[in-house]
Amino acid sequence: MKRHEALVQLSRDHHFGLLLCWKLKEGLKKEVSVERMSKYIGLFYLQNLKPHFAEEEETIFKVLGEDHPLIKEAISQHRTFEKMIEDGFKTPAQIEEFRALLELHIRTEERQIFPEIEKQATEEQLEDLLKLDHPELKEPEYDDIFWKKDS
């Protein structure tokens, strides 16, 4: 899907979020302990998701406005992720709930929110977004690659 240059970096960030979803799916399949997966989720959230969510809310979401139904829902989901992280994960079902919601959230942004922003944004708004310095997300340094190991 061709993205406007102003949204490309945020779209690339979504790749890392989907990779997290895949890793959690693998961990759940291999019955990896909740504690091991939870540590990775916490680290990934702090280094990647939290700043990504803040950036979206402070920049691109403003194009459609906080009253837009898609934006309201996305921000509500950001708060849900925050609460899930605060509460911690105690069961595989809670990790699956986080994983499924994150995947849905990313796909909604890619398939509905970003195209709507591209449609409604003025050239000036897109130019302003291009001037911003988007931090690039990357894989956290993490030794326990639970999604690959059978231990």
DSSP file with accessible surface (Angstrom, degrees, kcal/mol):
  #  RESIDUE AA STRUCTURE BP1 BP2  ACC     N-H-->O    O-->H-N    N-H-->O    O-->H-N    TCO  KAPPA ALPHA  PHI   PSI    X-CA   Y-CA   Z-CA
    1    1 A M              0   0  162      0, 0.0     2,-0.5     0, 0.0     0, 0.0   0.000 360.0 360.0 360.0 123.5    0.0    0.0    0.0
    2    2 A K        -     0   0  186      1,-0.0     2,-0.3     0, 0.0     3,-0.0  -0.621 360.0-164.1 -76.5 122.3    1.5    3.3   -1.1
    3    3 A R        -     0   0   17     -2,-0.5     5,-0.1     1,-0.0     2,-0.1  -0.826  27.2-103.4-105.4 148.5    1.6    5.8    1.8
    4    4 A H    >>  -     0   0   52     -2,-0.3     3,-2.6     1,-0.1     4,-0.8  -0.421  39.1-113.9 -63.2 142.1    2.1    9.5    1.7
    5    5 A E  H >> S+     0   0  118      1,-0.3     3,-0.7     2,-0.2     4,-0.5   0.812 114.9  65.0 -51.4 -31.7    5.7   10.2    2.8
    6    6 A A  H 34 S+     0   0    1      1,-0.2    -1,-0.3     2,-0.1     4,-0.2   0.741 110.4  36.7 -65.5 -21.7    4.3   12.0    6.0
    7    7 A L  H <> S+     0   0    0     -3,-2.6     4,-2.3     2,-0.1    -1,-0.2   0.463  89.7  95.4-109.2  -3.3    2.9    8.6    7.2
    8    8 A V  H <X S+     0   0   21     -4,-0.8     4,-2.6    -3,-0.7     5,-0.2   0.910  84.6  47.5 -59.4 -47.3    5.6    6.2    6.0
    9    9 A Q  H  X S+     0   0   28     -4,-0.5     4,-2.3     1,-0.2    -1,-0.2   0.932 113.0  48.1 -64.6 -42.5    7.7    6.1    9.2
   10   10 A L  H  > S+     0   0    0      1,-0.2     4,-1.3    -4,-0.2    -1,-0.2   0.892 111.7  51.6 -64.1 -35.4    4.6    5.5   11.4
   11   11 A S  H  X S+     0   0   24     -4,-2.3     4,-0.7     1,-0.2     3,-0.3   0.905 108.3  50.8 -66.9 -39.9    3.5    2.8    9.0
   12   12 A R  H >X S+     0   0  141     -4,-2.6     3,-1.0     1,-0.2     4,-0.8   0.875 103.9  59.1 -63.8 -37.8    6.9    1.2    9.2
   13   13 A D  H >X S+     0   0    3     -4,-2.3     4,-1.5     1,-0.3     3,-0.7   0.855  95.7  63.4 -58.2 -34.8    6.6    1.2   13.0
   14   14 A H  H 3X S+     0   0    6     -4,-1.3     4,-2.6    -3,-0.3    -1,-0.3   0.815  91.5  65.1 -61.3 -29.7    3.5   -0.8   12.6
   15   15 A H  H <X S+     0   0  111     -3,-1.0     4,-2.2    -4,-0.7    -1,-0.3   0.918 101.6  48.8 -57.5 -42.9    5.6   -3.6   11.2
   16   16 A F  H <X S+     0   0   44     -4,-0.8     4,-2.1    -3,-0.7    -1,-0.2   0.872 109.6  52.2 -67.6 -34.8    7.4   -3.9   14.5
   17   17 A G  H  X S+     0   0    3     -4,-1.5     4,-2.0     2,-0.2    -2,-0.2   0.917 110.3  47.6 -65.2 -41.8    4.0   -4.0   16.3
   18   18 A L  H  X S+     0   0   44     -4,-2.6     4,-2.2     2,-0.2    -2,-0.2   0.863 108.9  55.0 -67.8 -33.1    2.8   -6.8   14.1
   19   19 A L  H  X S+     0   0   53     -4,-2.2     4,-2.7    -5,-0.2    -1,-0.2   0.904 105.7  52.2 -65.2 -39.6    6.1   -8.6   14.7
   20   20 A L  H  X S+     0   0    0     -4,-2.1     4,-2.6     2,-0.2     5,-0.2   0.934 108.0  52.0 -59.2 -44.9    5.4   -8.4   18.4
   21   21 A C  H  X S+     0   0    1     -4,-2.0     4,-2.3     1,-0.2    -2,-0.2   0.915 110.2  48.3 -57.9 -43.4    2.0  -10.0   17.7
   22   22 A W  H  X S+     0   0  116     -4,-2.2     4,-2.6     2,-0.2    -1,-0.2   0.924 110.3  51.2 -63.8 -43.9    3.6  -12.8   15.8
   23   23 A K  H  X S+     0   0    8     -4,-2.7     4,-2.7     1,-0.2    -2,-0.2   0.908 111.3  47.9 -61.2 -41.5    6.2  -13.4   18.6
   24   24 A L  H  X S+     0   0    0     -4,-2.6     4,-2.8     2,-0.2    -1,-0.2   0.905 109.7  52.6 -67.3 -38.9    3.5  -13.6   21.2
   25   25 A K  H  X S+     0   0   88     -4,-2.3     4,-2.3    -5,-0.2    -2,-0.2   0.929 111.9  46.4 -60.8 -43.5    1.4  -16.0   19.0
   26   26 A E  H  X S+     0   0   32     -4,-2.6     4,-2.2     2,-0.2    -2,-0.2   0.916 112.0  50.9 -63.6 -44.2    4.5  -18.2   18.8
   27   27 A G  H  <>S+     0   0    0     -4,-2.7     5,-2.8     1,-0.2    -2,-0.2   0.908 110.8  48.4 -60.8 -41.4    5.2  -18.0   22.5
   28   28 A L  H ><5S+     0   0   37     -4,-2.8     3,-1.2     3,-0.2    -1,-0.2   0.909 110.3  51.7 -65.9 -40.7    1.6  -18.9   23.3
   29   29 A K  H 3<5S+     0   0  140     -4,-2.3    -1,-0.2     1,-0.3    -2,-0.2   0.885 112.3  46.0 -60.5 -39.2    1.8  -21.9   20.9
   30   30 A K  T 3<5S-     0   0   73     -4,-2.2    -1,-0.3    -5,-0.1    -2,-0.2   0.382 112.4-122.7 -85.4   2.2    5.0  -23.1   22.6
   31   31 A E  T < 5 +     0   0  176     -3,-1.2    -3,-0.2    -4,-0.2    -2,-0.1   0.861  44.0 179.5  56.5  41.2    3.3  -22.5   26.0
   32   32 A V      < -     0   0   11     -5,-2.8    -1,-0.2    -6,-0.1     5,-0.0  -0.423  39.6 -87.5 -67.5 146.8    6.1  -20.2   27.1
   33   33 A S     >  -     0   0   55      1,-0.1     4,-1.9    -2,-0.1     5,-0.2  -0.248  26.8-127.7 -61.0 146.1    5.6  -18.8   30.6
   34   34 A V  H  > S+     0   0   23      1,-0.2     4,-3.1     2,-0.2     5,-0.2   0.878 109.1  59.6 -59.3 -39.2    3.5  -15.7   30.9
   35   35 A E  H  > S+     0   0  133      1,-0.2     4,-2.0     2,-0.2    -1,-0.2   0.916 104.9  48.0 -58.5 -44.6    6.3  -14.1   33.0
   36   36 A R  H  > S+     0   0   52      1,-0.2     4,-1.3     2,-0.2    -1,-0.2   0.931 116.5  42.1 -63.9 -46.1    8.8  -14.5   30.1
   37   37 A M  H  X S+     0   0    1     -4,-1.9     4,-2.5     1,-0.2    -2,-0.2   0.896 111.0  57.3 -68.8 -37.4    6.4  -13.0   27.5
   38   38 A S  H  X S+     0   0   30     -4,-3.1     4,-2.6     1,-0.2    -1,-0.2   0.882 102.4  54.3 -61.7 -39.7    5.2  -10.3   29.9
   39   39 A K  H  X S+     0   0  130     -4,-2.0     4,-2.1    -5,-0.2    -1,-0.2   0.916 110.7  46.3 -60.7 -43.4    8.8   -9.0   30.4
   40   40 A Y  H  X S+     0   0    1     -4,-1.3     4,-3.0     2,-0.2     5,-0.3   0.924 110.8  51.9 -66.8 -42.6    9.2   -8.6   26.7
   41   41 A I  H  X S+     0   0    0     -4,-2.5     4,-2.9     1,-0.2    -2,-0.2   0.932 110.0  50.2 -58.6 -44.9    5.8   -6.9   26.3
   42   42 A G  H  X S+     0   0   24     -4,-2.6     4,-2.3     2,-0.2    -1,-0.2   0.921 113.3  44.7 -60.4 -45.0    6.7   -4.4   29.0
   43   43 A L  H  X S+     0   0   46     -4,-2.1     4,-2.5     2,-0.2     5,-0.3   0.937 114.6  48.5 -64.9 -46.2   10.1   -3.6   27.4
   44   44 A F  H  X>S+     0   0    0     -4,-3.0     4,-2.5     1,-0.2     5,-1.5   0.906 110.9  51.7 -61.9 -40.9    8.5   -3.3   23.9
   45   45 A Y  I  <>S+     0   0    9     -4,-2.9     5,-3.2    -5,-0.3    -1,-0.2   0.950 112.6  44.1 -61.3 -50.3    5.8   -1.1   25.3
   46   46 A L  I  <5S+     0   0  112     -4,-2.3    -2,-0.2     1,-0.2    -1,-0.2   0.911 122.2  37.0 -63.1 -42.6    8.2    1.3   27.0
   47   47 A Q  I  <5S+     0   0   93     -4,-2.5    -1,-0.2    -5,-0.2    -2,-0.2   0.790 137.0   5.2 -82.1 -28.8   10.6    1.6   24.1
   48   48 A N  I  X5S+     0   0    4     -4,-2.5     4,-2.0    -5,-0.3    -3,-0.2   0.762 122.9  44.9-123.5 -59.3    8.2    1.4   21.1
   49   49 A L  I  ><S+     0   0    7     -5,-1.5     4,-3.3     2,-0.2     5,-0.3   0.936 110.2  51.8 -66.4 -47.0    4.5    1.5   21.7
   50   50 A K  H  ><S+     0   0  110     -5,-3.2     4,-2.3     1,-0.2     5,-0.2   0.949 115.5  40.5 -58.2 -51.0    4.2    4.2   24.3
   51   51 A P  H  > S+     0   0   50      0, 0.0     4,-2.5     0, 0.0    -1,-0.2   0.891 115.7  52.8 -65.7 -33.4    6.2    6.8   22.3
   52   52 A H  H  X S+     0   0    5     -4,-2.0     4,-2.5     2,-0.2    -2,-0.2   0.938 110.0  47.3 -64.6 -46.5    4.5    5.7   19.0
   53   53 A F  H  X S+     0   0    9     -4,-3.3     4,-2.5     1,-0.2     5,-0.2   0.925 112.5  49.7 -60.7 -44.9    1.0    6.2   20.6
   54   54 A A  H  X S+     0   0   35     -4,-2.3     4,-2.3    -5,-0.3    -1,-0.2   0.925 110.4  50.7 -60.8 -42.9    2.0    9.6   21.9
   55   55 A E  H  X S+     0   0   18     -4,-2.5     4,-1.4     1,-0.2     5,-0.4   0.926 110.3  48.8 -62.0 -45.2    3.4   10.6   18.5
   56   56 A E  H  <>S+     0   0    0     -4,-2.5     5,-2.6     1,-0.2     3,-0.4   0.941 113.6  46.7 -58.7 -47.4    0.2    9.6   16.8
   57   57 A E  H  <5S+     0   0   37     -4,-2.5    -1,-0.2     1,-0.2    -2,-0.2   0.839 115.7  45.0 -66.1 -34.3   -2.0   11.4   19.3
   58   58 A E  H  <5S+     0   0  131     -4,-2.3    -1,-0.2    -5,-0.2    -2,-0.2   0.632 130.2  12.3 -85.1 -14.6    0.1   14.6   19.1
   59   59 A T  T ><5S+     0   0   24     -4,-1.4     3,-1.1    -3,-0.4     4,-0.4   0.563 125.2  26.8-125.5 -85.0    0.5   14.7   15.3
   60   60 A I  T >>5S+     0   0    0     -5,-0.4     3,-1.4     1,-0.3     4,-0.6   0.811 113.2  60.1 -65.6 -33.5   -1.4   12.7   12.8
   61   61 A F  H >><S+     0   0    4     -5,-2.6     4,-2.1     1,-0.3     3,-0.7   0.813  93.8  67.9 -64.0 -26.2   -4.6   12.1   14.8
   62   62 A K  H <4 S+     0   0  125     -3,-1.1    -1,-0.3    -6,-0.4    -2,-0.2   0.768  86.7  69.0 -65.2 -22.8   -5.1   15.9   15.0
   63   63 A V  H <4 S+     0   0   21     -3,-1.4    -1,-0.2    -4,-0.4    -2,-0.2   0.924 112.8  28.4 -60.9 -43.8   -5.7   15.9   11.2
   64   64 A L  H << S-     0   0   20     -3,-0.7    -2,-0.2    -4,-0.6    -1,-0.2   0.729 115.3-126.1 -89.3 -25.0   -9.1   14.1   11.7
   65   65 A G    ><  -     0   0   25     -4,-2.1     3,-1.6     1,-0.1     6,-0.2   0.186  21.6 -85.9  91.6 150.4   -9.7   15.5   15.2
   66   66 A E  T 3  S+     0   0  127      1,-0.3    -1,-0.1     5,-0.1     9,-0.1   0.660 122.8  61.1 -66.3 -17.8  -10.4   13.8   18.6
   67   67 A D  T 3  S+     0   0  136     -3,-0.1    -1,-0.3     4,-0.1    -2,-0.1   0.579  75.2 109.6 -87.0  -9.2  -14.1   13.7   17.9
   68   68 A H  S <> S-     0   0   40     -3,-1.6     4,-2.9     1,-0.1     3,-0.3  -0.481  75.3-129.6 -65.9 132.8  -13.7   11.5   14.8
   69   69 A P  H  > S+     0   0   94      0, 0.0     4,-2.2     0, 0.0     5,-0.2   0.869 106.3  49.7 -56.0 -40.3  -15.1    8.0   15.6
   70   70 A L  H  > S+     0   0   40      2,-0.2     4,-2.3     1,-0.2     5,-0.1   0.894 113.5  46.3 -66.2 -38.1  -11.9    6.2   14.3
   71   71 A I  H  > S+     0   0    0     -3,-0.3     4,-2.9    -6,-0.2     5,-0.3   0.917 110.2  52.9 -71.4 -41.6   -9.7    8.5   16.4
   72   72 A K  H  X S+     0   0  120     -4,-2.9     4,-2.3     1,-0.2    -2,-0.2   0.925 112.4  45.9 -55.9 -47.0  -11.8    8.2   19.5
   73   73 A E  H  X S+     0   0  101     -4,-2.2     4,-2.4    -5,-0.2    -2,-0.2   0.916 112.0  50.4 -64.8 -43.4  -11.6    4.4   19.2
   74   74 A A  H  X S+     0   0    2     -4,-2.3     4,-2.3     2,-0.2    -2,-0.2   0.931 112.5  46.4 -62.4 -44.2   -7.8    4.4   18.6
   75   75 A I  H  X S+     0   0   32     -4,-2.9     4,-2.1     2,-0.2    -1,-0.2   0.915 110.6  53.4 -66.0 -39.3   -7.2    6.7   21.6
   76   76 A S  H  X S+     0   0   59     -4,-2.3     4,-2.0    -5,-0.3    -1,-0.2   0.917 109.3  49.1 -59.9 -41.6   -9.4    4.5   23.7
   77   77 A Q  H  X S+     0   0   13     -4,-2.4     4,-2.7     2,-0.2    -2,-0.2   0.900 105.8  56.7 -66.8 -37.8   -7.4    1.5   22.6
   78   78 A H  H  X S+     0   0    0     -4,-2.3     4,-2.1     1,-0.2    -1,-0.2   0.921 109.0  47.1 -56.4 -43.6   -4.1    3.3   23.5
   79   79 A R  H  X S+     0   0  106     -4,-2.1     4,-2.4     2,-0.2    -1,-0.2   0.863 109.3  54.1 -66.8 -36.3   -5.5    3.8   27.0
   80   80 A T  H  X S+     0   0   55     -4,-2.0     4,-2.7     2,-0.2    -2,-0.2   0.931 108.6  48.4 -63.3 -43.6   -6.5    0.1   27.2
   81   81 A F  H  X S+     0   0    0     -4,-2.7     4,-2.4     2,-0.2    -2,-0.2   0.926 110.3  52.3 -61.1 -43.7   -3.0   -1.0   26.3
   82   82 A E  H  X S+     0   0   71     -4,-2.1     4,-2.5    -5,-0.2    -2,-0.2   0.925 111.5  46.2 -57.6 -45.4   -1.6    1.4   29.0
   83   83 A K  H  X S+     0   0  113     -4,-2.4     4,-2.9     1,-0.2     5,-0.2   0.902 109.9  53.5 -66.4 -40.7   -4.0   -0.2   31.6
   84   84 A M  H  X S+     0   0   21     -4,-2.7     4,-1.7     1,-0.2    -1,-0.2   0.911 111.1  46.7 -60.2 -42.1   -3.1   -3.7   30.5
   85   85 A I  H  < S+     0   0   39     -4,-2.4    -2,-0.2     2,-0.2    -1,-0.2   0.930 113.3  48.6 -65.8 -45.3    0.6   -2.9   30.9
   86   86 A E  H  < S+     0   0  138     -4,-2.5    -2,-0.2     1,-0.2    -1,-0.2   0.911 114.5  45.4 -59.6 -44.0    0.0   -1.3   34.3
   87   87 A D  H  < S-     0   0   81     -4,-2.9    -1,-0.2    -5,-0.2    -2,-0.2   0.764 105.4-144.4 -73.0 -26.4   -2.1   -4.3   35.5
   88   88 A G     <  -     0   0   23     -4,-1.7     2,-0.5    -5,-0.2    -1,-0.1  -0.034  18.3 -79.4  81.5 170.3    0.4   -6.8   34.2
   89   89 A F        +     0   0   20      1,-0.1   -51,-0.1    -4,-0.1    -1,-0.0  -0.938  43.6 163.5-115.5 128.3   -0.3  -10.2   32.7
   90   90 A K        +     0   0  144     -2,-0.5   -56,-0.1     1,-0.2    -1,-0.1   0.563  64.7  38.2-116.7 -16.5   -1.1  -13.2   34.8
   91   91 A T  S  > S-     0   0   58    -57,-0.1     4,-1.5     1,-0.1     3,-0.5  -0.941  76.3-118.2-135.7 156.4   -2.6  -15.7   32.3
   92   92 A P  H  > S+     0   0   77      0, 0.0     4,-2.7     0, 0.0     5,-0.2   0.864 115.0  61.4 -58.6 -33.6   -2.0  -16.7   28.7
   93   93 A A  H  > S+     0   0   71      1,-0.2     4,-2.4     2,-0.2     5,-0.1   0.882 101.7  51.1 -62.8 -36.7   -5.5  -15.5   27.9
   94   94 A Q  H  > S+     0   0   67     -3,-0.5     4,-2.2     2,-0.2    -1,-0.2   0.893 110.4  48.7 -68.1 -37.4   -4.5  -11.9   29.0
   95   95 A I  H  X S+     0   0    0     -4,-1.5     4,-2.9     2,-0.2    -2,-0.2   0.922 111.5  49.8 -67.1 -41.0   -1.5  -12.1   26.7
   96   96 A E  H  X S+     0   0   68     -4,-2.7     4,-3.0     2,-0.2     5,-0.3   0.904 108.9  52.4 -64.2 -38.5   -3.7  -13.3   23.8
   97   97 A E  H  X S+     0   0  116     -4,-2.4     4,-2.3     2,-0.2     5,-0.2   0.936 112.1  45.7 -62.6 -44.0   -6.2  -10.5   24.5
   98   98 A F  H  X S+     0   0    0     -4,-2.2     4,-2.6     2,-0.2     5,-0.2   0.948 114.6  48.4 -61.3 -48.6   -3.3   -7.9   24.3
   99   99 A R  H  X S+     0   0   21     -4,-2.9     4,-2.4     1,-0.2    -2,-0.2   0.933 113.1  46.3 -59.8 -47.8   -2.0   -9.6   21.1
  100  100 A A  H  X S+     0   0   40     -4,-3.0     4,-2.4     1,-0.2    -1,-0.2   0.905 113.8  48.1 -65.6 -41.2   -5.3   -9.7   19.4
  101  101 A L  H  X S+     0   0   36     -4,-2.3     4,-2.9    -5,-0.3    -1,-0.2   0.912 111.3  50.8 -66.9 -39.7   -6.2   -6.1   20.3
  102  102 A L  H  X S+     0   0    1     -4,-2.6     4,-2.7    -5,-0.2     5,-0.2   0.933 111.3  47.9 -63.8 -43.4   -2.8   -4.8   19.1
  103  103 A E  H  X S+     0   0   52     -4,-2.4     4,-2.5    -5,-0.2     5,-0.2   0.945 114.1  46.3 -62.8 -45.8   -3.1   -6.6   15.8
  104  104 A L  H  X S+     0   0   97     -4,-2.4     4,-2.5     1,-0.2    -2,-0.2   0.927 112.3  52.1 -60.1 -44.2   -6.7   -5.3   15.3
  105  105 A H  H  X S+     0   0    3     -4,-2.9     4,-2.2     2,-0.2    -2,-0.2   0.934 111.7  44.9 -59.1 -48.9   -5.5   -1.8   16.3
  106  106 A I  H  X S+     0   0    4     -4,-2.7     4,-2.6     1,-0.2     5,-0.2   0.932 113.5  49.4 -64.1 -45.5   -2.6   -1.7   13.8
  107  107 A R  H  X S+     0   0   85     -4,-2.5     4,-2.8    -5,-0.2     5,-0.3   0.889 110.1  51.7 -64.6 -36.1   -4.7   -3.1   11.0
  108  108 A T  H  X>S+     0   0   31     -4,-2.5     4,-2.4    -5,-0.2     5,-1.9   0.921 110.8  48.1 -65.5 -43.1   -7.4   -0.5   11.6
  109  109 A E  I  <>S+     0   0    0     -4,-2.2     5,-3.4     3,-0.2    -2,-0.2   0.939 116.8  42.8 -62.1 -45.4   -4.9    2.3   11.5
  110  110 A E  I  <5S+     0   0   30     -4,-2.6    -2,-0.2     1,-0.2    -1,-0.2   0.896 123.9  34.2 -68.2 -41.1   -3.4    1.0    8.3
  111  111 A R  I  <5S+     0   0  158     -4,-2.8    -2,-0.2    -5,-0.2    -1,-0.2   0.700 136.7   9.9 -91.8 -22.4   -6.6    0.2    6.5
  112  112 A Q  I  X5S+     0   0  100     -4,-2.4     4,-1.7    -5,-0.3    -3,-0.2   0.722 124.3  44.0-123.2 -53.1   -8.9    2.9    7.8
  113  113 A I  I  ><S+     0   0    2     -5,-1.9     4,-2.6     2,-0.2     5,-0.2   0.959 114.2  46.0 -69.2 -51.3   -7.3    5.7    9.7
  114  114 A F  H  ><S+     0   0    0     -5,-3.4     4,-2.8     1,-0.2     5,-0.2   0.937 114.0  48.4 -61.3 -45.3   -4.2    6.4    7.6
  115  115 A P  H  > S+     0   0   44      0, 0.0     4,-1.9     0, 0.0    -1,-0.2   0.905 112.2  50.6 -60.4 -36.4   -6.2    6.4    4.3
  116  116 A E  H  X S+     0   0   41     -4,-1.7     4,-2.4     2,-0.2     5,-0.2   0.906 110.3  49.1 -67.2 -39.8   -8.7    8.7    5.9
  117  117 A I  H  X S+     0   0    0     -4,-2.6     4,-2.8     1,-0.2    -1,-0.2   0.940 110.6  50.5 -63.1 -45.2   -5.9   11.1    7.0
  118  118 A E  H  < S+     0   0   52     -4,-2.8    -1,-0.2     1,-0.2    -2,-0.2   0.867 113.5  46.8 -60.9 -34.7   -4.4   11.0    3.5
  119  119 A K  H  < S+     0   0  155     -4,-1.9    -1,-0.2    -5,-0.2    -2,-0.2   0.889 121.6  33.3 -73.8 -40.5   -7.8   11.8    2.1
  120  120 A Q  H  < S+     0   0   95     -4,-2.4    -2,-0.2    -5,-0.1    -3,-0.2   0.694  92.2 101.4 -94.5 -21.3   -8.7   14.7    4.5
  121  121 A A     <  -     0   0   14     -4,-2.8     2,-0.1    -5,-0.2   -57,-0.0  -0.387  68.6-128.2 -68.4 142.1   -5.3   16.3    5.2
  122  122 A T     >  -     0   0   72      1,-0.1     4,-2.4    -2,-0.1     5,-0.2  -0.446  26.1-109.7 -78.9 162.9   -4.4   19.5    3.4
  123  123 A E  H  > S+     0   0  119      1,-0.2     4,-2.5     2,-0.2     5,-0.2   0.893 122.0  54.6 -59.5 -37.9   -1.1   19.7    1.6
  124  124 A E  H  > S+     0   0  141      2,-0.2     4,-2.5     1,-0.2    -1,-0.2   0.914 106.8  49.4 -63.2 -43.5    0.0   22.1    4.3
  125  125 A Q  H  > S+     0   0   64      2,-0.2     4,-2.3     1,-0.2    -2,-0.2   0.921 112.1  48.3 -62.5 -42.6   -0.8   19.6    7.0
  126  126 A L  H  X S+     0   0    6     -4,-2.4     4,-2.1     1,-0.2    -2,-0.2   0.903 110.8  50.9 -65.3 -39.6    1.1   16.9    5.2
  127  127 A E  H  X S+     0   0   85     -4,-2.5     4,-1.2     2,-0.2    -1,-0.2   0.904 109.4  50.8 -62.6 -42.0    4.0   19.2    4.7
  128  128 A D  H  X S+     0   0   76     -4,-2.5     4,-0.5     1,-0.2     3,-0.3   0.902 109.2  51.1 -62.1 -40.6    4.0   20.0    8.5
  129  129 A L  H >< S+     0   0   10     -4,-2.3     3,-1.1     1,-0.2    -1,-0.2   0.884 105.3  56.8 -64.1 -37.0    4.0   16.3    9.3
  130  130 A L  H 3< S+     0   0   67     -4,-2.1    -1,-0.2     1,-0.2    -2,-0.2   0.814 100.3  58.7 -63.7 -29.7    6.9   15.8    7.0
  131  131 A K  H 3< S+     0   0  156     -4,-1.2    -1,-0.2    -3,-0.3    -2,-0.2   0.656  86.3  99.8 -75.0 -16.2    9.0   18.3    9.0
  132  132 A L  S << S-     0   0   75     -3,-1.1     2,-1.0    -4,-0.5    -3,-0.0  -0.410  77.2-125.4 -73.6 149.2    8.6   16.4   12.2
  133  133 A D        -     0   0  156     -2,-0.1    -1,-0.1     2,-0.0    -2,-0.1  -0.796  27.2-160.3 -95.7  96.6   11.4   14.2   13.4
  134  134 A H        -     0   0   29     -2,-1.0     2,-0.2    -4,-0.1   -82,-0.0  -0.677  17.5-126.9 -79.3 124.3    9.8   10.8   13.9
  135  135 A P        -     0   0   68      0, 0.0     2,-0.5     0, 0.0    -1,-0.0  -0.506  26.4-124.8 -68.1 136.8   11.8    8.5   16.2
  136  136 A E        -     0   0  135     -2,-0.2     2,-0.1  -124,-0.0  -126,-0.1  -0.718  20.1-133.6 -87.6 128.0   12.4    5.2   14.4
  137  137 A L        +     0   0   11     -2,-0.5     2,-0.3  -128,-0.2   -89,-0.1  -0.486  29.4 176.3 -77.1 149.8   11.2    2.1   16.3
  138  138 A K        -     0   0  147     -2,-0.1   -91,-0.0   -91,-0.1  -125,-0.0  -0.968  39.3 -76.1-147.5 167.1   13.5   -0.8   16.5
  139  139 A E        -     0   0   64     -2,-0.3     3,-0.0     1,-0.1     2,-0.0  -0.392  53.3-116.6 -62.7 132.2   13.7   -4.2   18.1
  140  140 A P        -     0   0    9      0, 0.0     2,-0.6     0, 0.0    -1,-0.1  -0.373  30.3-103.4 -67.0 149.0   14.5   -4.0   21.9
  141  141 A E        +     0   0  181     -2,-0.0     2,-0.3     2,-0.0     0, 0.0  -0.658  61.1 157.7 -69.2 119.8   17.8   -5.5   23.1
  142  142 A Y        -     0   0   55     -2,-0.6  -102,-0.0     1,-0.1    -3,-0.0  -0.944  36.4-163.3-155.0 126.1   16.5   -8.7   24.6
  143  143 A D  S    S+     0   0  157     -2,-0.3     2,-1.4     1,-0.1    -1,-0.1   0.796  74.7  78.0 -82.2 -31.0   18.3  -12.0   25.3
  144  144 A D        -     0   0   37      1,-0.1     2,-1.9  -108,-0.1     3,-0.2  -0.631  55.5-177.7 -86.7  90.2   15.3  -14.3   25.8
  145  145 A I    >>  +     0   0   56     -2,-1.4     3,-2.1     1,-0.2     4,-1.5  -0.465  13.1 166.0 -86.8  68.6   14.1  -15.1   22.3
  146  146 A F  T 34  +     0   0    0     -2,-1.9    -1,-0.2     1,-0.3     5,-0.1   0.721  65.5  66.4 -57.0 -27.0   11.2  -17.2   23.6
  147  147 A W  T 34 S+     0   0   20     -3,-0.2    -1,-0.3     1,-0.2    -2,-0.1   0.667 110.4  34.9 -74.3 -14.4    9.4  -17.1   20.2
  148  148 A K  T <4 S+     0   0  142     -3,-2.1    -2,-0.2     3,-0.0    -1,-0.2   0.719 103.8  78.7-106.3 -32.2   12.2  -19.2   18.7
  149  149 A K     <  -     0   0   91     -4,-1.5  -119,-0.0     1,-0.1    -5,-0.0  -0.467  63.8-146.5 -83.8 153.8   13.3  -21.5   21.4
  150  150 A D              0   0  144     -2,-0.1    -1,-0.1  -118,-0.0    -4,-0.1  -0.052 360.0 360.0-101.3  27.8   11.5  -24.7   22.6
  151  151 A S              0   0   96     -5,-0.1    -2,-0.1     0, 0.0  -121,-0.0  -0.726 360.0 360.0-110.2 360.0   12.6  -24.1   26.2
